[in-house]
Amino acid sequence: MKFSDLPLHHAVLITHPDRDVYGAGLWEELQKNSPAHRYFNQTVLDIETARDIISFAQAAYNEEKVGLISFNTVSLPAQNAMLKVLEEPRPGVRFILLTTHKNTLIETVLSRVHHIQLGGISNVEVRHAQEFLSTSPSFRVKLSFVTTLLAGVDEEGRKDREAVKTFILSLVEVLAENHVEARYITETLEIASYASDPSASGKALIEYLALLLPQIK
């Protein structure tokens, strides 16, 4: 879906399994339309970026300008900071939010945007989440992809918390597809919210979910 095909809504949320590739395509199109458009692309959208987005939205401009905001996860302070500008942007300002998992967004943000789902989670994520949930709880943390996930590091050589969070959110989507009890989905979403915390142990979170979640046939 191209930018010109998007609904004329002041804030559109697009969920796409490959946000980087899709976002690059949208940005290429936007750049041709106006130099005023901005591309905010982060793995974790933090409060500082949220403030940059607000400044962009509040700056006066005579023509339409679009803020393309691409992220894997977004902090709670950042979401709370952007609530007002997402709900009541200046005339001529539009936002496109692009993410892999909309479950990182709080309900008050979701209520302010027009959501478009393009594809599902990636085939690899689906396969891993399904394999995890179909395995006996006592053997889940021994799965090879779980071992690789927990050993992974990010671009700065730190434990890759965002990869852990992405995996947990994939579990949420597979649980929902299999119509498990709502309490399991709620608990898994809460665990996902801890995953980005530097003090949290990804291994401990995955071990907890391995024992908590029901086995899916």
GUGUDREN-240666 format. One record per residue (C-alpha): residue number from 1; x, y, z. Coordinates in pm, 1 decimal, always signed. Layout:
N
+-----+----------+----------+----------+
:   i :        X :        Y :        Z :
+-----+----------+----------+----------+
: NUM :        X :        Y :        Z :
...
+-----+----------+----------+----------+
END
This chain:
217
+-----+----------+----------+----------+
:   i :        X :        Y :        Z :
+-----+----------+----------+----------+
:   1 :     +0.0 :     +0.0 :     +0.0 :
:   2 :   +142.0 :   +336.5 :   -107.0 :
:   3 :   +108.7 :   +664.0 :    +82.2 :
:   4 :   -137.8 :   +790.4 :   -178.9 :
:   5 :   -361.5 :   +490.0 :   -100.8 :
:   6 :   -380.5 :   +557.2 :   +273.4 :
:   7 :   -702.8 :   +696.1 :   +424.5 :
:   8 :   -715.9 :  +1071.0 :   +486.8 :
:   9 :   -694.6 :  +1040.0 :   +862.8 :
:  10 :   -474.9 :  +1259.9 :  +1082.5 :
:  11 :   -307.8 :   +952.5 :  +1239.7 :
:  12 :   -278.3 :   +613.2 :  +1068.7 :
:  13 :   -119.8 :   +311.6 :  +1236.5 :
:  14 :    +18.3 :    +46.2 :  +1002.0 :
:  15 :   +117.7 :   -295.5 :  +1134.2 :
:  16 :   +358.3 :   -467.5 :   +896.4 :
:  17 :   +584.7 :   -773.2 :   +946.0 :
:  18 :   +881.6 :   -591.5 :   +788.8 :
:  19 :   +858.1 :   -231.9 :   +900.4 :
:  20 :  +1208.6 :   -137.0 :   +779.7 :
:  21 :  +1149.9 :   -234.1 :   +417.3 :
:  22 :   +794.2 :   -100.9 :   +407.1 :
:  23 :   +896.1 :   +219.8 :   +587.6 :
:  24 :  +1179.4 :   +282.2 :   +342.0 :
:  25 :   +931.6 :   +254.1 :    +55.0 :
:  26 :   +690.0 :   +498.0 :   +215.7 :
:  27 :   +969.4 :   +742.4 :   +292.7 :
:  28 :  +1096.9 :   +732.3 :    -63.8 :
:  29 :   +748.8 :   +830.7 :   -180.0 :
:  30 :   +708.8 :  +1102.4 :    +84.3 :
:  31 :  +1045.8 :  +1260.4 :     +6.6 :
:  32 :   +932.5 :  +1323.3 :   -350.2 :
:  33 :   +623.8 :  +1507.7 :   -229.1 :
:  34 :   +766.4 :  +1762.5 :    +12.7 :
:  35 :  +1087.7 :  +1851.5 :   +199.7 :
:  36 :   +877.2 :  +1921.7 :   +508.8 :
:  37 :   +798.9 :  +1555.4 :   +576.0 :
:  38 :  +1005.7 :  +1381.6 :   +848.7 :
:  39 :  +1106.4 :  +1020.5 :   +908.3 :
:  40 :  +1150.7 :   +909.5 :  +1269.2 :
:  41 :  +1289.4 :   +554.9 :  +1264.1 :
:  42 :  +1395.8 :   +385.1 :  +1587.7 :
:  43 :  +1404.2 :    +38.4 :  +1733.8 :
:  44 :  +1276.9 :   +181.7 :  +2062.0 :
:  45 :  +1085.4 :   +509.5 :  +2036.0 :
:  46 :  +1186.3 :   +695.9 :  +2351.9 :
:  47 :  +1076.4 :  +1017.3 :  +2522.4 :
:  48 :  +1342.6 :  +1227.8 :  +2347.6 :
:  49 :  +1218.5 :  +1120.7 :  +2004.9 :
:  50 :   +861.5 :  +1182.3 :  +2118.1 :
:  51 :   +957.9 :  +1540.7 :  +2201.8 :
:  52 :  +1116.1 :  +1581.1 :  +1857.0 :
:  53 :   +790.9 :  +1455.9 :  +1701.9 :
:  54 :   +588.1 :  +1705.1 :  +1904.4 :
:  55 :   +818.3 :  +1990.8 :  +1799.1 :
:  56 :   +784.0 :  +1882.6 :  +1436.4 :
:  57 :   +404.5 :  +1882.0 :  +1466.9 :
:  58 :   +386.8 :  +2220.5 :  +1635.4 :
:  59 :   +618.7 :  +2404.4 :  +1395.9 :
:  60 :   +419.0 :  +2628.1 :  +1162.1 :
:  61 :   +410.2 :  +2534.3 :   +793.1 :
:  62 :   +179.5 :  +2653.0 :   +514.8 :
:  63 :   +133.9 :  +2316.9 :   +342.1 :
:  64 :    +64.2 :  +1960.7 :   +449.0 :
:  65 :   +345.6 :  +1778.3 :   +626.5 :
:  66 :   +363.2 :  +1416.2 :   +731.7 :
:  67 :   +554.2 :  +1255.8 :  +1015.8 :
:  68 :   +642.7 :   +893.0 :   +941.0 :
:  69 :   +713.5 :   +725.1 :  +1275.8 :
:  70 :   +858.6 :   +374.0 :  +1254.9 :
:  71 :   +941.4 :   +167.7 :  +1564.7 :
:  72 :   +963.8 :   -184.3 :  +1698.5 :
:  73 :   +860.7 :    -90.5 :  +2051.1 :
:  74 :   +774.0 :   +237.8 :  +2220.4 :
:  75 :   +816.0 :   +344.7 :  +2581.5 :
:  76 :   +518.1 :   +437.5 :  +2797.3 :
:  77 :   +646.3 :   +793.4 :  +2865.2 :
:  78 :   +681.6 :   +848.2 :  +2488.8 :
:  79 :   +326.0 :   +733.5 :  +2426.2 :
:  80 :   +183.5 :   +952.3 :  +2700.8 :
:  81 :   +376.9 :  +1252.1 :  +2568.8 :
:  82 :   +238.0 :  +1208.3 :  +2216.9 :
:  83 :   -127.2 :  +1153.9 :  +2312.1 :
:  84 :   -232.9 :  +1516.7 :  +2270.8 :
:  85 :    -56.9 :  +1575.2 :  +1939.8 :
:  86 :   -192.3 :  +1249.2 :  +1796.5 :
:  87 :   -545.5 :  +1341.8 :  +1894.6 :
:  88 :   -539.6 :  +1709.5 :  +1796.2 :
:  89 :   -250.8 :  +1787.1 :  +1556.1 :
:  90 :   -216.6 :  +2127.1 :  +1393.2 :
:  91 :   -413.5 :  +2168.3 :  +1067.6 :
:  92 :   -222.9 :  +2013.1 :   +779.8 :
:  93 :    -21.8 :  +1774.2 :   +998.5 :
:  94 :    -59.4 :  +1398.3 :   +951.2 :
:  95 :   +109.2 :  +1104.3 :  +1117.7 :
:  96 :   +184.1 :   +754.2 :   +993.4 :
:  97 :   +285.2 :   +516.8 :  +1271.0 :
:  98 :   +452.5 :   +198.6 :  +1150.8 :
:  99 :   +531.1 :    -98.1 :  +1372.3 :
: 100 :   +564.3 :   -474.2 :  +1368.6 :
: 101 :   +351.4 :   -525.7 :  +1679.1 :
: 102 :    +65.3 :   -294.1 :  +1775.5 :
: 103 :    +48.7 :   -468.5 :  +2114.3 :
: 104 :   +323.8 :   -237.3 :  +2238.7 :
: 105 :    +77.5 :    +54.0 :  +2217.1 :
: 106 :   -153.1 :   +148.0 :  +2502.8 :
: 107 :   -527.0 :   +158.3 :  +2446.8 :
: 108 :   -547.1 :   +538.1 :  +2465.4 :
: 109 :   -305.2 :   +565.4 :  +2170.4 :
: 110 :   -485.8 :   +296.3 :  +1971.4 :
: 111 :   -813.5 :   +482.5 :  +2018.0 :
: 112 :   -667.2 :   +788.6 :  +1845.8 :
: 113 :   -542.7 :   +620.9 :  +1528.4 :
: 114 :   -685.4 :   +447.3 :  +1222.7 :
: 115 :   -531.7 :    +99.9 :  +1218.3 :
: 116 :   -435.0 :    -91.3 :   +903.7 :
: 117 :   -299.0 :   -446.7 :   +926.8 :
: 118 :    -70.9 :   -543.2 :   +637.4 :
: 119 :    +22.3 :   -909.7 :   +664.5 :
: 120 :    +81.7 :  -1089.7 :   +989.8 :
: 121 :   +388.2 :  -1151.4 :  +1195.5 :
: 122 :   +680.4 :  -1292.8 :   +998.7 :
: 123 :   +692.5 :  -1661.6 :   +907.3 :
: 124 :   +996.9 :  -1714.5 :  +1130.1 :
: 125 :   +826.6 :  -1551.1 :  +1428.9 :
: 126 :   +511.0 :  -1753.7 :  +1370.0 :
: 127 :   +708.2 :  -2076.9 :  +1349.0 :
: 128 :   +907.0 :  -2003.8 :  +1663.7 :
: 129 :   +604.1 :  -1897.1 :  +1865.3 :
: 130 :   +406.3 :  -2199.1 :  +1754.1 :
: 131 :   +695.7 :  -2435.3 :  +1826.2 :
: 132 :   +742.3 :  -2283.7 :  +2172.4 :
: 133 :   +373.6 :  -2316.6 :  +2257.0 :
: 134 :   +338.8 :  -2667.1 :  +2116.5 :
: 135 :   +639.9 :  -2793.7 :  +2315.6 :
: 136 :   +603.1 :  -2937.3 :  +2664.1 :
: 137 :   +665.0 :  -2656.9 :  +2920.5 :
: 138 :   +964.0 :  -2835.5 :  +3075.0 :
: 139 :  +1149.1 :  -2843.7 :  +2740.4 :
: 140 :  +1066.4 :  -2496.4 :  +2601.9 :
: 141 :  +1375.9 :  -2312.2 :  +2724.9 :
: 142 :  +1595.1 :  -2585.5 :  +2572.9 :
: 143 :  +1471.9 :  -2515.4 :  +2219.3 :
: 144 :  +1762.1 :  -2408.7 :  +1997.2 :
: 145 :  +1605.0 :  -2081.0 :  +1884.0 :
: 146 :  +1534.2 :  -1986.0 :  +2247.5 :
: 147 :  +1900.4 :  -2044.3 :  +2335.6 :
: 148 :  +2005.4 :  -1829.7 :  +2037.7 :
: 149 :  +1753.7 :  -1558.5 :  +2131.7 :
: 150 :  +1879.6 :  -1531.7 :  +2488.3 :
: 151 :  +2243.5 :  -1522.5 :  +2376.7 :
: 152 :  +2181.2 :  -1245.6 :  +2122.6 :
: 153 :  +2323.1 :   -894.3 :  +2154.3 :
: 154 :  +2217.2 :   -564.2 :  +1998.2 :
: 155 :  +2424.5 :   -319.2 :  +1789.9 :
: 156 :  +2595.1 :   -190.3 :  +2104.6 :
: 157 :  +2689.4 :   -534.2 :  +2231.9 :
: 158 :  +2423.6 :   -542.2 :  +2504.8 :
: 159 :  +2169.4 :   -817.4 :  +2566.1 :
: 160 :  +1912.5 :   -788.5 :  +2289.2 :
: 161 :  +1607.9 :   -704.3 :  +2501.5 :
: 162 :  +1406.5 :   -588.4 :  +2201.3 :
: 163 :  +1444.0 :   -927.7 :  +2032.1 :
: 164 :  +1312.7 :  -1090.2 :  +2349.8 :
: 165 :  +1021.3 :   -847.5 :  +2358.2 :
: 166 :   +942.1 :   -912.2 :  +1992.0 :
: 167 :   +934.6 :  -1287.1 :  +2058.5 :
: 168 :   +702.5 :  -1242.6 :  +2357.0 :
: 169 :   +467.2 :  -1028.2 :  +2148.5 :
: 170 :   +469.1 :  -1299.8 :  +1883.1 :
: 171 :   +351.0 :  -1539.3 :  +2152.3 :
: 172 :    +63.7 :  -1300.8 :  +2224.8 :
: 173 :    -51.4 :  -1308.1 :  +1864.3 :
: 174 :    -31.8 :  -1687.5 :  +1838.2 :
: 175 :   -214.9 :  -1726.3 :  +2169.5 :
: 176 :   -490.5 :  -1497.7 :  +2040.3 :
: 177 :   -515.1 :  -1693.7 :  +1714.2 :
: 178 :   -564.4 :  -2012.0 :  +1916.3 :
: 179 :   -831.8 :  -1851.7 :  +2138.4 :
: 180 :   -664.5 :  -1931.2 :  +2468.4 :
: 181 :   -803.4 :  -1788.8 :  +2790.6 :
: 182 :   -774.2 :  -1409.0 :  +2807.6 :
: 183 :   -578.0 :  -1425.8 :  +3134.2 :
: 184 :   -282.4 :  -1586.4 :  +2954.9 :
: 185 :   -276.3 :  -1311.6 :  +2691.7 :
: 186 :   -301.6 :  -1040.1 :  +2956.5 :
: 187 :    -17.4 :  -1191.6 :  +3158.5 :
: 188 :   +203.9 :  -1232.2 :  +2850.8 :
: 189 :   +148.0 :   -870.0 :  +2750.7 :
: 190 :   +247.3 :   -762.0 :  +3100.8 :
: 191 :   +565.2 :   -968.7 :  +3078.9 :
: 192 :   +641.1 :   -806.5 :  +2739.9 :
: 193 :   +622.1 :   -464.6 :  +2904.5 :
: 194 :   +909.5 :   -564.2 :  +3136.6 :
: 195 :  +1137.2 :   -692.0 :  +2859.3 :
: 196 :  +1292.3 :   -353.3 :  +2770.0 :
: 197 :  +1381.2 :   -275.1 :  +3131.7 :
: 198 :  +1762.2 :   -290.5 :  +3175.3 :
: 199 :  +1713.3 :   -456.0 :  +3514.4 :
: 200 :  +1496.0 :   -734.4 :  +3371.5 :
: 201 :  +1638.4 :  -1074.3 :  +3283.1 :
: 202 :  +1522.3 :  -1198.6 :  +2943.1 :
: 203 :  +1603.9 :  -1553.0 :  +3051.0 :
: 204 :  +1387.7 :  -1521.2 :  +3361.8 :
: 205 :  +1097.0 :  -1379.0 :  +3161.2 :
: 206 :  +1111.0 :  -1659.1 :  +2903.2 :
: 207 :  +1143.5 :  -1924.0 :  +3175.2 :
: 208 :   +838.4 :  -1782.3 :  +3350.4 :
: 209 :   +632.4 :  -1788.8 :  +3031.2 :
: 210 :   +753.5 :  -2139.8 :  +2950.6 :
: 211 :   +597.5 :  -2265.4 :  +3272.5 :
: 212 :   +292.9 :  -2036.3 :  +3264.2 :
: 213 :   +152.6 :  -2078.3 :  +2915.4 :
: 214 :    -62.3 :  -2375.4 :  +2815.4 :
: 215 :    +58.2 :  -2623.9 :  +2557.7 :
: 216 :   -112.5 :  -2577.5 :  +2221.3 :
: 217 :   -160.9 :  -2879.2 :  +1996.9 :
+-----+----------+----------+----------+
END
